[in-house]
Amino acid sequence: METKTYPLNPPSLADLAKTLQPALSANYTSATITVTPCPDLRQPPFHLATQGLSGSERAADIGGQPNLFPVPKLTCKYSLPALARAMEMSPSRGSLIGAGAGPFHHLGTNAELAPNLSWENGFENIDNQTHYAAVNRADGSVVVEKCPSTDCALMMNLFGSSGLPGDVLKITARGRIGSQKSFTECIRHALHSAYGDARPVSLGGALVIKRGRANYHVMPDFPSASFESPAQLNAWLTYHEFGAPVVCLSVLHSADPGKEMGLRMEHTHCFSADGGNRGGHYHYDLDAEGGEEEIEYEGYFNTAKVIYRIDRPEVTLERDLHD
């Protein structure tokens, strides 16, 4: 797989906290951003395979949406341990979290994937807590289950680290009052406003929607014919509203370095850890749209120090097909 790297020089977590606070405070009735030791994310409500988000922090963008549109490229299959090697991660210890497409070749169906795995003493010793969300062929409902495979397909955005405890950004928000309907996009736009294209900032982490409802999509099985337009692809997706609690794994970039890497700027996939079949690709919360309960988020993020662009399609879309 062709791999290109771009080193990053992110601001300190303290500087990021100061930068993000005004934007979050303008968008929510209550918002806090602090630098704090990361809690043990293996514990509820996060249920990650890794304790923390520190040590050799890096982000990767693998494949991309052109592998889905206009024709799904079903030969684009990836192994998460192989991607960890491509990201130059240590086999002695590490973790990956993120968002992408599920291993249809193992699941027997197309699916949204929330990668969530760690390893120690070799890539073969993996704790795989990855979940997938798929559409039930019988009734169109969403099924969220543990993924039996460490493969993925088509497209993937990952945040990798040694999984060690360390300082992180803790971001909480409750009661949306602003126009930014997506929590992660609110963060991303604030970073771009502050640092522009000259100093890209990439974040990866986990958040829990503790209260309220949000909108998600889940890809159904692949179509029998090619997509003729982005609008047709968006109509093919299935959309769902789910209540809390939901765990979300996110990778976001304030800017595409040099606009040359063809990055997907934000990608967040979610799962319910209680067997409630809630999850998929996070779009936005429904707090200001007549929801019975206001939205509440709690998230932990760290900065990537390098970006890996892996197996980039020859043609990269200028914008996300499904915003």
CORKA-V928013 format. One record per residue. RES is the residue in one small letter. SS is DSSP state (hx for helix, st for strand, lp for the rest). PHI is phi in degrees with one decimal (999 if undefined). Layout:
RES&SS&PHI  RES&SS&PHI
//
This chain:
m&lp&999  e&lp&-67.5  t&st&-131.9  k&st&-119.7  t&st&-120.7  y&st&-139.8  p&st&-71.4  l&lp&-116.8  n&lp&-129.8  p&lp&-71.6  p&lp&-62.1  s&lp&-65.8  l&hx&-60.4  a&hx&-62.9  d&hx&-65.5  l&hx&-63.7  a&hx&-61.5  k&hx&-65.1  t&hx&-68.7  l&hx&-81.1  q&hx&-57.0  p&hx&-61.1  a&hx&-66.7  l&hx&-67.9  s&hx&-65.2  a&hx&-76.2  n&hx&-102.5  y&st&-135.9  t&st&-65.8  s&st&-142.2  a&st&-150.4  t&st&-132.5  i&st&-135.8  t&st&-134.2  v&st&-96.6  t&st&-147.6  p&st&-61.0  c&lp&-66.4  p&lp&-68.7  d&lp&-73.6  l&lp&-73.5  r&lp&-74.3  q&lp&-88.6  p&lp&-58.5  p&lp&-93.2  f&lp&-89.6  h&lp&59.4  l&lp&-84.6  a&lp&-87.6  t&lp&-126.3  q&lp&-71.9  g&lp&-137.5  l&lp&-126.4  s&st&-115.5  g&lp&97.6  s&lp&51.5  e&lp&-70.1  r&st&-154.2  a&st&-123.9  a&st&-141.9  d&st&-121.1  i&st&-116.5  g&st&62.1  g&lp&156.5  q&hx&-63.2  p&hx&-61.4  n&hx&-77.6  l&lp&-109.6  f&lp&-123.9  p&lp&-84.6  v&lp&-127.0  p&lp&-57.9  k&lp&-93.7  l&lp&-73.7  t&lp&-85.2  c&lp&-84.3  k&st&-120.7  y&st&-132.5  s&st&-106.1  l&hx&-62.3  p&hx&-60.9  a&hx&-65.9  l&hx&-66.8  a&hx&-61.0  r&hx&-65.2  a&hx&-63.5  m&lp&-86.0  e&lp&58.5  m&lp&-86.8  s&lp&-74.2  p&lp&-72.0  s&lp&-73.2  r&st&-168.0  g&st&177.2  s&st&-154.5  l&st&-133.9  i&st&-136.0  g&st&160.6  a&st&-151.0  g&st&-178.6  a&st&-97.2  g&lp&-75.9  p&lp&-79.4  f&hx&-57.1  h&hx&-71.7  h&hx&-103.3  l&hx&-81.0  g&lp&79.1  t&lp&-159.1  n&lp&-69.6  a&lp&-162.2  e&st&-87.1  l&st&-121.6  a&st&-116.1  p&lp&-57.5  n&st&-161.0  l&st&-145.6  s&st&-143.3  w&st&-149.8  e&st&-143.2  n&lp&57.2  g&lp&117.5  f&lp&-66.5  e&lp&-81.5  n&lp&-100.4  i&st&-105.7  d&st&-98.3  n&st&-101.2  q&lp&-107.4  t&lp&-65.4  h&st&-117.8  y&st&-128.5  a&st&-122.1  a&st&-135.0  v&st&-92.7  n&lp&-68.7  r&lp&-63.1  a&lp&-72.2  d&lp&-133.1  g&lp&79.1  s&lp&-75.9  v&st&-98.8  v&st&-114.5  v&st&-118.7  e&st&-143.2  k&st&-63.7  c&lp&-89.4  p&lp&-78.5  s&lp&-120.6  t&lp&-105.2  d&st&-95.5  c&st&-149.1  a&st&-156.0  l&st&64.9  m&st&-154.7  m&st&-160.4  n&st&-122.7  l&st&-129.3  f&st&-116.6  g&st&-114.2  s&st&-156.5  s&lp&-75.8  g&lp&75.0  l&st&-90.3  p&lp&-67.7  g&lp&169.1  d&st&-68.6  v&st&-142.3  l&st&-84.2  k&st&-102.0  i&st&-122.8  t&st&-121.4  a&st&-153.3  r&st&-148.1  g&st&69.3  r&st&-71.9  i&lp&-124.9  g&lp&-96.7  s&lp&-87.5  q&lp&-80.9  k&lp&-78.5  s&lp&-101.5  f&hx&-60.8  t&hx&-70.6  e&hx&-69.7  c&hx&-61.2  i&hx&-64.6  r&hx&-62.9  h&hx&-65.1  a&hx&-65.6  l&hx&-65.4  h&hx&-66.8  s&hx&-61.9  a&hx&-82.2  y&hx&-114.5  g&lp&61.6  d&lp&-84.1  a&lp&-74.8  r&lp&-132.6  p&lp&-64.2  v&lp&-123.8  s&st&-117.5  l&st&-120.8  g&st&-137.7  g&st&174.5  a&st&-130.0  l&st&-138.0  v&st&-118.1  i&st&-83.3  k&st&-87.2  r&st&-146.9  g&lp&90.7  r&st&-125.8  a&st&-143.8  n&st&-101.5  y&st&-136.3  h&st&-120.0  v&st&-133.6  m&lp&-70.6  p&lp&-81.9  d&lp&-60.2  f&lp&-62.3  p&lp&-72.6  s&lp&-80.3  a&lp&-127.9  s&lp&-71.2  f&lp&-77.7  e&lp&-94.5  s&lp&-160.1  p&hx&-57.6  a&hx&-63.4  q&hx&-67.7  l&hx&-63.4  n&hx&-62.2  a&hx&-70.8  w&hx&-71.2  l&lp&-63.0  t&st&-103.4  y&st&-113.2  h&st&-144.9  e&st&-111.8  f&st&-128.9  g&st&-90.0  a&lp&-78.0  p&lp&-87.9  v&st&-138.9  v&st&-93.2  c&st&-124.0  l&st&-113.1  s&st&-135.9  v&st&-131.1  l&st&-143.6  h&st&-129.8  s&lp&-74.8  a&lp&-157.7  d&lp&-89.9  p&hx&-54.4  g&hx&66.2  k&hx&52.6  e&lp&-112.1  m&lp&-94.3  g&lp&62.3  l&lp&-74.8  r&lp&-81.7  m&lp&-76.6  e&st&-154.4  h&st&-150.8  t&st&-135.9  h&st&-119.7  c&st&-134.2  f&st&-152.6  s&lp&-98.2  a&lp&-93.3  d&lp&-107.6  g&lp&78.9  g&lp&-86.6  n&lp&56.2  r&lp&-118.9  g&st&158.4  g&st&129.9  h&st&-88.5  y&st&-71.3  h&st&-108.2  y&st&-167.2  d&st&-88.7  l&lp&-110.3  d&lp&-57.9  a&lp&-95.1  e&lp&-122.4  g&lp&84.7  g&lp&-65.0  e&lp&-74.8  e&lp&-135.0  e&lp&-66.6  i&lp&-73.4  e&st&-145.5  y&st&-117.7  e&st&-142.0  g&st&-137.1  y&st&-129.8  f&st&-135.5  n&st&-134.6  t&st&-91.5  a&lp&-84.0  k&lp&-103.2  v&st&-158.5  i&st&-111.5  y&st&-111.8  r&st&-105.7  i&st&-117.1  d&lp&52.7  r&lp&-66.7  p&lp&-61.1  e&lp&-61.9  v&lp&-112.3  t&lp&-112.7  l&lp&-66.7  e&lp&-75.9  r&lp&-147.6  d&lp&-63.8  l&lp&-67.2  h&lp&-117.8  d&lp&-68.7
//
